[in-house]
Amino acid sequence: MQMSSSRPYLIRALYEWILDNDSTPYVLVNAGYPGTVVPEGFVEDDQVVLNLSPNAIRHLEMDNERVCFDGRFGGVAQQVWLPAGAIMAIYARETGQGMVFEIETETPPPEDHEPTPEPPKSGGRPALKVVK
């Protein structure tokens, strides 16, 4: 069984931890990641740093797929959408403590065919064991 990504859980936990320590949560975002909506005028080298403190943004939503909120950039209100895979780091502005994540590339959607079965292993008869 393949487990889901731990990234969204870590982002939420670190966000709470940073706030609990009276610090300002910042995220480093890959602005070129598919589905990312950020203020273009603030993007440098396909990256942007965003302040997620409660007094800087409104309507913050964090789930296992994305982080979204309303913010003001240069006086203009804008909704921001950050797929979890686009978030490269979350850290406290005051101390730099937080976490950097591995760069994620978006995986292609699964194909609509049955997986190829593995060939049978050679080398003897199959054996069953009776358990009482």
Backbone hydrogen bonds, N-H to C=O, Kabsch-Sander energy under -0.5 kcal/mol:
donor,donor_aa,acceptor,acceptor_aa,energy
10,L,6,S,-2.4
11,I,7,R,-2.6
12,R,8,P,-2.1
13,A,9,Y,-2.4
14,L,10,L,-2.9
15,Y,11,I,-2.3
16,E,12,R,-2.1
17,W,13,A,-2.3
18,I,14,L,-2.7
19,L,15,Y,-2.2
20,D,16,E,-2.8
21,N,17,W,-1.1
22,D,19,L,-1.9
23,S,18,I,-2.0
26,Y,91,Y,-3.0
27,V,50,L,-2.3
28,L,89,A,-2.1
29,V,27,V,-0.5
29,V,48,V,-2.8
30,N,86,A,-3.0
31,A,29,V,-1.1
31,A,46,D,-1.7
32,G,46,D,-0.8
33,Y,30,N,-1.6
36,T,33,Y,-2.0
37,V,81,W,-2.7
38,V,36,T,-0.5
40,E,38,V,-0.6
42,F,39,P,-1.9
43,V,40,E,-1.6
44,E,47,Q,-3.0
47,Q,44,E,-1.7
48,V,29,V,-1.7
50,L,27,V,-2.5
52,L,25,P,-3.3
52,L,50,L,-0.6
56,A,53,S,-2.2
57,I,53,S,-1.3
58,R,70,D,-2.6
61,E,68,C,-2.8
63,D,66,R,-2.5
67,V,82,L,-2.4
68,C,61,E,-2.6
69,F,80,V,-1.7
70,D,58,R,-3.1
71,G,78,Q,-2.8
72,R,56,A,-0.6
73,F,76,V,-2.6
76,V,73,F,-1.4
77,A,75,G,-0.5
78,Q,71,G,-2.9
80,V,69,F,-3.2
81,W,37,V,-1.9
82,L,67,V,-2.9
84,A,65,E,-2.6
86,A,83,P,-2.1
87,I,83,P,-0.7
87,I,84,A,-1.2
88,M,28,L,-2.8
88,M,86,A,-0.7
89,A,28,L,-1.3
90,I,99,M,-2.2
91,Y,26,Y,-2.5
92,A,97,Q,-2.7
93,R,24,T,-2.7
96,G,92,A,-3.0
99,M,90,I,-2.8
101,F,88,M,-3.3
104,E,85,G,-0.6
113,H,111,E,-0.7
132,K,130,V,-0.5
